[in-house]
């Protein structure tokens, strides 16, 4: 028996087995799929965060615009000023213009979990802001969201890692300042 022929046929067999690529794409998919799912979920969660912040920011702009055009917010009696601020808060939270403090109860807020308690309204002539608005004869209003924490969606990192919610999710604080037109 020729030892060279045997060695040659073994080398050919080993060479054929090592060059075969059957199933390699399945293994590559198994390695990359968790990473791709993580990237997709992270992108979706980041998109939700931007959507929530933008919606809150637009809601504060609506409240500030309402106050800047309201005669009662600047020149009204104490009750009329309070009613104008309540109407602005209701506009920010649920889009309803009402002087009732409970107008948004039972209504769908612009973002889940937002209440009128999260809306802070201040100005440079009666209700001081922190930091203070510039003192001037021109009247300004500032409408801001305080104490609203972004709620995680389906992909909740805090639940997956066992860490506190505040590690990953933080309070959103959009605000809008507007000059009074009255």
C-alpha positions as CSV (number, residue, x, y, z in Angstrom):
1,X,0.0,0.0,0.0
2,X,1.3,3.4,-1.0
3,X,1.6,5.7,2.0
4,X,1.7,8.7,-0.2
5,X,-1.6,7.9,-1.8
6,X,-3.3,7.5,1.6
7,X,-1.9,10.8,2.8
8,X,-2.9,12.5,-0.3
9,X,-6.5,11.2,-0.1
10,X,-6.8,12.2,3.6
11,X,-5.5,15.7,2.8
12,X,-8.1,16.0,0.0
13,X,-10.9,14.9,2.3
14,X,-9.8,17.3,5.1
15,X,-9.4,20.1,2.6
16,X,-13.0,19.5,1.2
17,X,-14.4,19.4,4.7
18,X,-12.7,22.6,5.8
19,X,-13.6,24.5,2.7
20,X,-17.3,23.8,2.9
21,X,-19.4,26.7,4.0
22,X,-22.7,25.0,4.7
23,X,-24.4,26.6,7.7
24,X,-21.9,29.4,8.1
25,X,-24.5,32.0,7.4
26,X,-26.7,30.5,10.1
27,X,-23.9,30.8,12.6
28,X,-23.2,34.4,11.5
29,X,-26.9,35.3,12.0
30,X,-26.9,33.7,15.5
31,X,-24.0,35.8,16.4
32,X,-25.3,39.1,15.0
33,X,-29.0,38.9,15.7
34,X,-28.9,39.9,19.4
35,X,-26.8,42.9,18.5
36,X,-29.1,43.9,15.7
37,X,-32.2,43.5,18.0
38,X,-30.4,45.6,20.6
39,X,-29.6,48.4,18.1
40,X,-33.2,48.4,16.8
41,X,-34.7,48.5,20.3
42,X,-32.3,51.3,21.3
43,X,-33.1,53.3,18.2
44,X,-36.9,52.9,18.8
45,X,-36.5,54.0,22.4
46,X,-34.4,57.0,21.5
47,X,-37.1,57.9,18.9
48,X,-39.8,57.7,21.6
49,X,-37.6,60.0,23.9
50,X,-37.3,62.6,21.2
51,X,-41.0,62.4,20.3
52,X,-42.0,62.8,24.0
53,X,-39.6,65.8,24.5
54,X,-40.8,67.5,21.3
55,X,-44.4,67.0,22.2
56,X,-43.8,68.5,25.7
57,X,-41.9,71.4,24.2
58,X,-44.7,72.1,21.7
59,X,-47.3,71.9,24.5
60,X,-45.4,74.5,26.5
61,X,-45.3,76.7,23.4
62,X,-49.1,76.5,23.2
63,X,-49.4,77.6,26.8
64,X,-46.9,80.4,26.4
65,X,-48.6,81.6,23.3
66,X,-52.0,81.6,25.0
67,X,-50.7,83.7,27.9
68,X,-48.9,86.1,25.7
69,X,-52.1,86.9,23.8
70,X,-54.5,86.9,26.9
71,X,-55.5,90.3,28.2
72,X,-56.5,88.8,31.5
73,X,-53.1,87.2,32.1
74,X,-51.5,90.7,32.3
75,X,-54.1,93.3,32.9
76,X,-56.9,91.3,34.6
77,X,-57.9,91.0,38.3
78,X,-56.2,88.5,40.5
79,X,-58.9,86.0,39.8
80,X,-58.7,86.6,36.0
81,X,-55.0,86.1,36.1
82,X,-55.3,82.9,38.0
83,X,-58.0,81.7,35.5
84,X,-55.8,82.5,32.6
85,X,-52.9,80.5,34.1
86,X,-55.3,77.5,34.8
87,X,-56.5,77.7,31.2
88,X,-52.9,77.7,30.0
89,X,-52.1,74.6,32.1
90,X,-55.1,72.8,30.8
91,X,-54.1,73.6,27.2
92,X,-50.6,72.3,27.9
93,X,-51.7,69.0,29.5
94,X,-54.8,68.0,27.4
95,X,-55.5,70.8,24.9
96,X,-58.7,71.9,26.6
97,X,-59.3,75.6,27.3
98,X,-61.1,75.6,30.7
99,X,-60.8,77.4,34.0
100,X,-61.6,74.2,35.9
101,X,-58.7,72.8,37.8
102,X,-60.1,69.3,37.0
103,X,-60.8,69.8,33.3
104,X,-58.1,67.3,32.2
105,X,-59.4,64.6,34.6
106,X,-60.6,61.7,32.4
107,X,-59.0,63.3,29.3
108,X,-56.0,61.9,27.4
109,X,-52.9,64.0,28.2
110,X,-50.6,64.9,25.3
111,X,-48.0,62.5,26.8
112,X,-48.8,59.7,29.2
113,X,-48.4,60.7,32.9
114,X,-48.5,64.4,32.4
115,X,-50.7,66.4,34.8
116,X,-51.3,70.0,35.5
117,X,-49.1,69.7,38.6
118,X,-46.2,69.2,36.2
119,X,-46.8,72.6,34.5
120,X,-45.1,75.6,36.1
121,X,-46.1,79.1,34.9
122,X,-44.1,82.1,36.0
123,X,-43.4,85.6,34.7
124,X,-41.3,88.7,35.3
125,X,-44.0,90.8,37.0
126,X,-46.0,88.7,39.5
127,X,-44.8,85.1,39.8
128,X,-41.0,84.9,39.9
129,X,-39.2,82.2,38.0
130,X,-36.1,80.3,39.0
131,X,-33.8,81.4,37.3
132,X,-35.4,84.8,37.2
133,X,-36.6,86.3,34.0
134,X,-35.1,89.7,33.1
135,X,-36.8,92.6,35.0
136,X,-38.1,95.1,32.4
137,X,-41.2,97.0,31.5
138,X,-41.8,94.3,28.8
139,X,-43.8,91.4,30.4
140,X,-42.7,87.8,29.7
141,X,-44.2,84.5,30.6
142,X,-42.4,81.2,31.0
143,X,-44.3,77.9,30.8
144,X,-42.2,74.9,31.7
145,X,-42.7,71.2,32.5
146,X,-41.2,70.1,35.9
147,X,-41.1,66.8,37.6
148,X,-42.1,64.8,34.5
149,X,-40.0,61.7,34.2
150,X,-39.8,59.9,30.8
151,X,-41.5,56.5,31.0
152,X,-39.7,53.6,29.4
153,X,-41.5,51.7,26.6
154,X,-41.4,48.0,25.9
155,X,-37.6,47.9,26.0
156,X,-37.0,48.9,29.6
157,X,-33.3,48.9,30.4
158,X,-33.8,49.4,34.2
159,X,-35.9,46.2,34.3
160,X,-33.3,44.2,32.3
161,X,-30.4,45.3,34.4
162,X,-31.9,45.6,37.8
163,X,-30.7,49.2,38.2
164,X,-32.8,52.1,39.3
165,X,-35.0,53.9,36.8
166,X,-33.2,57.1,37.3
167,X,-30.0,55.5,36.0
168,X,-31.4,55.4,32.5
169,X,-34.5,57.6,32.5
170,X,-34.5,61.2,33.5
171,X,-36.8,64.1,34.1
172,X,-37.6,66.1,30.9
173,X,-37.7,69.8,31.5
174,X,-38.8,71.6,28.3
175,X,-39.9,75.2,28.6
176,X,-41.0,78.1,26.5
177,X,-40.6,81.8,27.2
178,X,-42.9,84.3,25.4
179,X,-43.3,88.1,25.4
180,X,-46.7,89.4,26.3
181,X,-48.5,91.0,23.4
182,X,-50.8,93.1,25.6
